[in-house]
Amino acid sequence: MKRRNFLKTSVAAASVGSLAAVFNAPAQDKPAGREFYELRLYHLRKGPKQKVFDDFYRDAAMPAFGRAGVGPIGVFEMMIGTDNPTMYVLIPYSSPEQFVTTTDRLLQDADYLKAGAEFLDAPSSDPSYDRVESSFMGAITGVPKLKVPAGASENKPRIFELRTYENPSKRANKKKIEMFNNDELRIFAHAGLRPVFFGETLIGSRLPNLTYILTYADMADHDKCWGAFGGNPEWKKLSKTPGFTDAEIVSKISRVFLRPTAYSQI
């Protein structure tokens, strides 16, 4: 199977079952303007394929997504973390329907197929990447839309922290989301923590989980913001409130630090 068919097949399979729950969710669970996100992790090999990936996203994928009305798109390389080289791609969608249909639109885009041929048509003996993982998320009500960092259009220096909170049950997952929506996001703002997106993972690995990205000017800014957050009296009280403690609703927290590519729109 050619690589260009991979995501088409995966999305079609997902849409049959798992997305049904999203389409049929009660109205109160689908706030107006709520976005959805796909987060892709491309596991690459060191060497020339890293350039092939960059050429593909810069010259083929991102222009084609734009023509399909999808964006802004973030493309990030790992700054601090394991399993390098791994590239992260964040794609926002206005609806689950747009997520399902976009791959078909790209595969009918002649300019996309031509510009991306080296990546899309790589032979199995020399593939463009080792593996790609994909998760699909719905924005939480407190951050219903992706926020592009100031200075992104000028490619000003910035770093990102991708955090994933795994939960012991779906009930605990919903409790953590409630905690963010009702109180924790306000405390984030007081501490200077700047979200890019918050997503409840609907399809993916390590379920259930809540995944989000924060942005900083640099690591000193990161340390300053988290220091302010940890010292906030309201947070200290909230984190010890029965029903909201990490011991009750969070089973694992993982994080990686990312650096945007020069062509990233986020």
N, C-alpha and C positions, 0 to 999 in steps of 0.2 A: 504493500500500500504506500502510495506516495505521501510525503509529509503534509502536503497541502490538504489531504483528506482527513488527517488525524482529528483536528478540533471539530470538524464538521460531524464526524461520526460520534465523538464524545458528547457534543452538545445535543445531538438528536436523541441519544440514549437517555441523557439526563432529563430532557424535556418530557419524556413519556411518563415518568413516575414522580420523581422528586419535586419538580417544579409545579406539579398539580396542587400541592399544598399551598404554594405561594399564590397561584391564581385564584384558589377557592377560599383563601383566608378571609375572616370577617373584615368588614370595612374599617373597624377601629384598629385593626392590625396593619392596615395599608394607608398610612397617612398621606395626604395630598402632597405631591412633590417628592416623595421618598425615592431616592436613587438606589440602584443596585450595582454591585461591583464584582468584577472578576479579577482575581489576583493570580498571576501566572509566575511560576518559578521555573526558569530554564537552567538545567544543569549542563554546563558546557565542558569542553576540554580545553586545557591551556593550549595556546597556539593560534593558528590562522582562523579557526572557527569563531573566535571572539570578535574578530573584525567582520566576519560574514554576518553575525548576529546584529552588530551595530548598523552595518550597511542596510540590512533588511528592514529593521525597525525605523531607521531614519528616512530612508529613501522610498520604501514600499508600504510598510504597514501603517505608519502614522498618517501619511497623506490619504491612504485608502479609508482608514477609520474616519478621518475628517470628512471625506466625500459621503460617507454613510451616516454622517450626523452624530458620530460618537467621539467623545473627548471632554475635557483634556485628558491626555494619557501620560502617565508617569513611567519612566524607564530608569531603573536604578541598578547600580552595581553594589556588591557587598563591600562594606567598609570594615566592619568588625563582625565576625561570625565564623561559622564552620562551613565545610563543603564548598570551597571556592574552586573554580569560578562559577558563581550562580548569579543570574540576572533576574530581577523582579520587574514585572510589568503590571501596573494597576490601570484597569479599564473601567470607566463608569458607564452605566446604562440608565436610560430613563425608565425602563420597565423590564420585566423578565422576557416579554415578547421580543424586545429589541436585542437582548442577549441571545435568544434562540435564533433570530433571523440574520444577525450581522455576518456570521461566517459565510452563509450562502451569498450575501451581497458582495463580500470581498472576493469570493471565488468566481463571481461574474464580472469582476472589474479587470478589464484587459490591461490597464496600466499597472495595477497591483501585481498581476501575474507576470508581467514582463519585467518590472523592476525588481521583483522578489524571486526571480527564477533560480538564482544560485542557492538560496536558502530553501525554497519550497521544493525544488526538484533534486536535492542532493541524494545521491545513491545510498543504498543501505550499507554499502561497504565504507562509506565516508559520510555519515549523517551530520546534519547541521547542529545537533545537540544530542546528548545522551538520553535525557528524559525531560519531560515537562509535566509539572504538577499544576492543577488548576482548582481554585475554590471559588464558590459563588456566594455572595453575601448581600444582605439587605441592610440599608442604613438604619440606625436607631433614630428614634424621634428627636432626641436632643441634638443630633447633627444630621439632619435629613439630606444634606447635599455636601459634596466634596468642596473643600476650601483650598484654593490654590495659594501657596505662600506668596507673600509680597516679594517682588524681585525675581520671580521665576521666569518671567518673559525676557528679562535681561540676563538670565543665567548667573545671578549673583550667588556668592558662596552660601551654601545651606546644606544641612545634613538632615537625615530622617531616622527615626527610631520606629521600627515595626514591632509591636507588642501583641502577643497572643495570650489570652487568659483561658485556659482549659477549665471546664467545670465538671463536677462529678455527676451531674444530672441535668436534664433540660430545665427542670424547675429551678435549679441553682443558676443556670445560665440566664434565665429570665430575671432572676433576682439581682444578678450583677448588672444587667442592663438597666433595670429599674433604679439601681443605686447610682449609676452614671446619669441617667435622665433627670432624676429628682434632685441630686445634690452634688455628685462628684464633678460633673462638668463645670459647675459654678466655681468649685474650689480650684479646678484646673485653671480657669480663667484668672482667678485672683493670683495664682502662682506664676502666671505668664506662660503656661503650657498651651501650645497652639496645635489643635487637631487638624489633620488633613481629611481624615474620614474615620468613622466608627462603623463597623459592620458585624452584624450577627451572622455567623457562617451557616448557610442553609445546605450547601453541598460541599464536601471536601473531606479532609482527613482530620483526625484528632477531635472529632465531634463529641459533645457540644463545645463550642468556644466562641469567644468574642475577640475580634481582631481589629486593631486600629493603628494608625500612623500619626506620629507627632513630628513637628519640624522645629529645627533650631538653627541659629546662626553658626554655631560651632559647639564643641564639647564643653567649653566653659559655660556657655549659655545653657546647655543641658543640665549641668551640675547645679547651676544657680536656680533654675526653675524647679528641679526636683527637691532641692534643699528647702525652698519656700513651701512647696507642697507638703513635704513631710513634717514641717514645723507648724503647719496651719492648725490652730486649735479645733476648728470645725471638723477637719479631717481626722484628727486624733479621736474625737468623740464618735464620729460616724463609723470609723474602722473598728470600734469596740462595741458597736450596737448589736445586740443579739439579732441574728438573722442576716447580718451583713458582714460578718467577720470572714477573713480569708479562709480560716479553718473550716467554715461551713459551706462556702460557695465557690471557692477557687481551689482547684487541685494542682495546677501548675502554671507558672508564668514563664514565657520564653520571649527573648527579644534579640533582634539583630539591628545593626546600624548600617544605613544605606547612604550612598552618595549618588546624586542624579547624574545621568549622562548629559553631555552638552546639548543634546537635542530633546531632552525630557521637557514636557509641557507643564510639569508640576514641580 
